[in-house]
C-alpha cells in the first residue's frame, strides 16, 4: 500500500482533511442534484432553469475535483463513492419525478444557503491550519455565492 506523506502537522491534518472531505461530499451531491433537476424541470422557465442547472453542475464538478486533489495532496485519499455521498450528505433531497421551475428555484435557493454557511465555516476552520486549503475553500464560497445570487434573481 503506497503512502502519501502529509506536509501538515497531525492536528492540522485532522482539521483540514475533515473540512475537505465534507466539502467534497457537498460538491458531489450538488452536482448530482443539479443533474436530477436538469433532467426533470418543467414549466414556463424550463429552458432558462435547464441551462442554469448545467452551470451549477459544471461549477460543482470543477470545484469537487480541486478539493479532491487537495485532499490527496495533503495525504488523505478522496472518497467520492456514491455510498459515501448518500450516507453523509447534508443537502436536502429533491423528490423524484417532474419538478416545477418555481420549485427548482426555491429548492436551490434554500440549499445554497446551507452550502454557503457550511463552506464558510470550513474555510474558517482551516484558515490557520492550512492557508492553501483555505484559499481553495474560499474559491468554492465565491462560486457558491455567485450561484446563490443567480438563484435568488430567478425568484418570481
C-alpha positions in Angstrom: 0.0 0.0 0.0 1.6 3.3 -1.0 1.9 6.1 1.5 1.5 9.8 0.8 3.1 11.9 3.5 1.3 14.9 4.6 3.1 18.3 4.8 0.7 19.2 7.7 1.1 18.6 11.4 -1.1 15.9 12.9 -3.5 18.5 14.3 -3.7 20.5 11.1 -4.1 17.3 9.1 -7.2 16.3 11.1 -8.9 19.7 10.7 -8.1 20.1 7.0 -8.9 16.6 5.9 -12.3 16.7 7.6 -13.1 20.0 6.0 -12.1 18.8 2.6 -14.0 15.5 3.0 -17.2 17.3 3.9 -16.7 19.9 1.1 -16.2 17.2 -1.4 -19.4 15.4 -0.3 -21.4 18.7 -0.6 -20.0 19.4 -4.1 -20.6 16.0 -5.5 -24.1 15.9 -4.1 -24.7 19.4 -5.5 -23.7 18.2 -9.0 -25.9 15.1 -8.7 -28.9 17.2 -7.6 -28.2 19.7 -10.3 -28.4 16.9 -12.9 -31.5 15.4 -11.3 -33.3 18.8 -11.5 -31.9 19.5 -15.0 -33.5 16.3 -16.4 -36.8 16.8 -14.7 -37.6 20.6 -14.6 -40.8 21.6 -16.3 -42.7 24.9 -16.6 -42.6 28.1 -18.5 -39.0 28.9 -17.5 -37.8 25.4 -18.4 -35.1 26.5 -20.8 -33.6 29.1 -18.5 -33.5 26.9 -15.5 -32.4 23.9 -17.5 -29.3 25.8 -18.7 -28.7 27.4 -15.3 -28.5 23.9 -13.8 -25.8 23.0 -16.3 -23.8 25.9 -14.8 -24.4 24.6 -11.3 -23.2 21.1 -12.3 -20.1 22.3 -14.2 -19.0 24.5 -11.3 -19.7 21.9 -8.7 -17.7 19.2 -10.6 -14.8 21.6 -11.2 -14.5 22.5 -7.6 -15.0 18.9 -6.4 -12.0 17.9 -8.5 -9.9 20.6 -7.0 -11.0 19.8 -3.4 -10.4 16.0 -4.0 -6.9 16.7 -5.4 -6.1 18.9 -2.4 -7.2 16.1 -0.1 -4.9 13.7 -1.8 -2.1 16.3 -1.8 -2.2 16.5 2.0 -2.2 12.8 2.3 -5.9 11.8 2.6 -7.4 9.8 -0.2 -10.6 11.4 -1.6 -13.8 9.5 -1.1 -16.4 10.3 -3.7 -18.2 7.0 -3.8 -22.0 7.0 -4.1 -22.4 5.2 -0.8 -20.4 7.9 1.0 -22.3 10.7 -0.6 -25.7 9.1 0.2 -24.8 8.3 3.8 -23.1 11.6 4.7 -24.7 14.4 2.7 -26.2 17.4 4.5 -28.1 18.6 1.4 -31.8 18.2 1.3 -33.1 15.7 -1.2 -35.2 16.5 -4.2 -38.3 14.5 -4.8 -38.2 12.1 -7.8 -40.2 12.9 -10.9 -41.0 16.2 -12.6 -40.3 19.4 -10.7 -41.8 22.7 -11.5 -39.4 25.5 -12.4 -40.5 27.6 -9.4 -39.9 24.6 -7.1 -36.4 24.2 -8.5 -35.6 27.8 -7.9 -36.9 27.6 -4.3 -35.1 24.3 -3.7 -31.7 25.6 -5.0 -32.0 28.9 -3.3 -32.6 27.1 0.0 -29.8 24.5 -0.5 -27.3 27.2 -1.4 -27.9 29.0 1.9 -26.9 25.9 3.8 -24.0 25.1 1.4 -22.5 28.6 1.8 -22.8 28.5 5.6 -21.1 25.1 5.8 -18.4 26.1 3.3 -17.6 29.4 5.0 -17.3 27.5 8.3 -14.9 25.0 6.8 -12.8 27.8 5.3 -12.6 29.5 8.7 -11.7 26.2 10.4 -8.7 25.6 8.1 -7.5 29.2 7.9 -4.7 28.8 10.4 -4.0 25.1 9.8 -3.5 25.3 6.0 -3.8 28.6 4.1 -3.7 26.7 0.8 -6.8 24.7 1.6 -8.4 27.9 3.0 -7.8 29.6 -0.4 -9.4 26.6 -2.2 -12.4 26.7 0.0 -12.8 30.4 -0.3 -12.8 30.0 -4.1 -15.7 27.5 -3.6 -17.5 30.0 -1.4 -17.1 32.7 -4.1 -18.7 30.4 -6.7 -21.5 29.3 -4.4 -22.3 32.9 -3.5 -22.4 33.8 -7.2 -24.8 30.9 -8.0 -26.9 31.8 -4.9 -27.3 35.4 -6.3 -28.4 34.0 -9.6 -31.0 31.6 -8.0 -32.3 34.5 -5.9 -32.7 36.6 -9.0 -34.8 33.9 -10.6 -37.4 34.0 -7.8 -40.7 35.4 -9.1 
